[in-house]
């Protein structure tokens, strides 16, 4: 266990150093969510209404926090594909190191990257007028649920990155991130959608995290009519755990079979 932890931390440092040497990628991770916030807050927000009343900007920010976590899937795929294309993954597999270190190091580095992006976005939220109205414990719980979602999607990104060698798959994943995000309660209330579409959106795992964050932050727009919306906080735990139960074994198995 000690060997695995030490090797995992070594790989985490390697991934972080790699990110630091690519400031353009880091800037994209931070700048794009800020740009999205500004577009929705100042360009589109004037036409948005929040069921039950309240500030649209406070309604928006939990959705943007969750979307930023979701963007990690394609970013992880890019990093995994890049290492595979350069032969780095094969070299790691030939070294006397814990096999789990490559995967756990990638997850740890991505989570640290997510914490940075979330911190910057929190600052952006404060700048546009968003405030958490819950207790400190509720605020930390909301942030924990956001990072739990990111962890699950990182494992999904690792598996998908190991599964293909075609960079076009990354483009496809990036393209699907937006429909996945918009077909949720992240930007508009599901009650404003056609009934069948609102039901689909409320059962989107992203919606559970968004609604749970609104509940815990004390932001408007958290009320919903469906069972999954009424139990958003436990479902924000259940959905990521289901994804982890699926993708962690798949990613480990795929990594072990590389080259076979």
N, C-alpha and C positions, 0 to 999 in steps of 0.2 A: 504493500500500500504506500509506504514511504517513497519507494522508487517511482511508483506511478505518479504520485503527487509532485515530486521533484521534476520529473521529466515533463509533466503537464505544465508546470510553471515555466520551465525553460522554453517550451514551445509557445506559451502565452507571450513571453517576452519577445520571442522572435516575431510573432505576428504583429505585436504592437510596434516594434521597431520598423517592420515592413510598412505599416500604415503611416508611421511618422515620416518615412522617406517619400511618401506619396501624398503631399499636402493637398493636391487637387482632389483626390478621392475623399480625404477627410473633410475638405471644404464642402464637397457635394453633400456628404452625409449631414452636415450641419445646416448648410445654406438652403437646400431644397425645402425642408419642412418650414423654415422661416418664410420663404417665398410663398408657400401654400397658405400659411396663416395670414399673411398680408393680403393675398388675393381674396380670400374668403371674408376676412374681417372688414376690408375697406372697399372692395369692388363688388362683391356679391352679397355681403351681409345685410345691406340695406333692404334687400327684397326678401329676406328670410324672417319667418315668424317662429317663435318657440311656443308650443302648446302649453297653456297655463301661464304664459307671460314670462318675462325675464330677458336678460341680455343674451343676444345671439353669440356674442364673443365668449361668454362663459359657457354657453352650450357647445360651442365649437371646440374649445381647447381639449377637453377629454378625448374627443374624436381625433384630433390631430396627434395627441400623444400616442394613441393606439395605432394610428396609421404609420407613424414613425417607427414603431416597433415592427409593424408588418413589412416595412421596406427592407428589413434585415434579411429576409429570405433570399432575394436576388443578390444582395451584396455578399452573402455567404457563398452562394453558388459561384459567383465570379472568382472569389478567392480560392475556392477548392479547385475549380477548373484551371486556374492560373498555375497553381502548384503542380497539378497533374500534367499539364502541357509542358512544363519546364523540367519534368522528371524529378522534382523535389519530393513528391509523395513516395516514389519508388525508392529514393535514397533513404528517406526516413524508415521505410519498411525493412531496409537492409541493415540498419544500425542496431546495436544492442541497447534498445530502449523499450520502455513499456509501450505496447501497441496502442493502448488507450490514450496515450499522451497527445497524439496527433489530433484526435477528436476533441478531447477535453480541453486542450490548449486553444483550439479554434473557438470552442464555445465560450471559454473564459474571456478571451480577447474580444470577442464580439459583444459580450455583455458589458465589458468595460467601455467599449465604444458606444454602446447603447446608453449607458449611464451618462456619458459626456453629451450625447445628442439630446437626451431627455433634460439634462440640466440647462443646456442652451435654450431649449424650447420652453422650459418653465420660465426662464428670464424673459423670453419673447412674449409669453402669455401675460406676465405681469405688466409688460410694457403696453399691451393693447387693452388692458383693463380686466383681465381674468384674475380671480382670486379663489383660493380654496376656503370654504366656509366651515368645513368639518374640523374635528379635533386633530391634534398632531398625530395620534394613533391612526385615525381614519385616513389622513393624508398619506402616511407611510404605507398603509395597507393598499391604497389605490396605486401607489408607485410600485409596490411589490407585485400586484396583479399585472401591471403593464410589463414588468420585467419577466414575469412568468410566461406571458404570451410570447415575448421575444425569445425566450429560451426554447420554447416548443418550436417556433418557426425557424430558429437557427438549426436545430436538429433536422427539420424537414429540408432546409437548404443544403445541409451537408449531404444528406442521402441523395437528393436530386443532383447535386454537383458530382458525386461519385458515380452516379448512375449513367451519366452521359459525358461524352467528350465533345459534343457539338455546342459551340458558343451561341448558336441560334436558340438553344433552349433557354439561355439566360434572358434573351430578348423576349421570348414567349412568357417567361415568368414575370418579367418586369411589366409586360403588357397586361397580364392577368391581375397584377396587384391592384390596379385602379378599379376594374369592375368589382373585385372582391371588397375593396374599401368603400366604394360608392354604394354598393348593394348592402348597406348596413345603416345603422343609426349614427354614423360618425359625423355626417354633415347636415342631414335633414332628419326630422322626426319621422318615424315609420308610419305614424298616423296620417301623414299627408300623402302617402303612396296608395295606389289601388290595394284593396284588401288582401288579395292573394300575394302581391309583391311585398307588402308590408310584413306578412307572415314569414315569407322567405328571408327577408332582411333581418327580422328579429331572431331567427334561428341561425343566422350567421355567427360563428364563434366570435368574430370581431365585435359584433353588437353587444354581446354579453360583457366583454371587457369595457367597452365604451360606457354602457349603462351603469355598470358597477362603479366605474370611476366617477361618473356624475353623482351617483348616490353618495359615495364616500367623500367626494370633494364638496358636496352640498350645492352642486350646480343645477341649473334648471333643465327640464326636459327629460328627467330620468323616469317619469311615470310611463307605464306601458300596460296594455290590456292582456297580452298573452301570458301563459304560465312562465315561459322562459324569461320574459322581461321582468315579471314580478319576482323571480328568483335569480336576478342577474349576478349577485355577488357569489353565491355558491357555483353558478354555472361558469363564472369567469375563472374558477379554479378547475372545474370538471373538464371543460373543453381543452385547455392546455395539457392537462394530465393525460387525456385520451390521445392527443397528438404525440406526446412524449412516449406513451406506451406503444404507439405504432412505429414512430420514426427512429427512436433510439435503437431498438433491436435491428431494424432494417439497415441503419447506417453502419452499425458495428459489423453486421454480417457482410454488407457490401465491401467494407474496408478490408475485412479478412479475406475476401475472395478476389481482390484486385490482382491481376496478373494471371489468374487461373483460366 
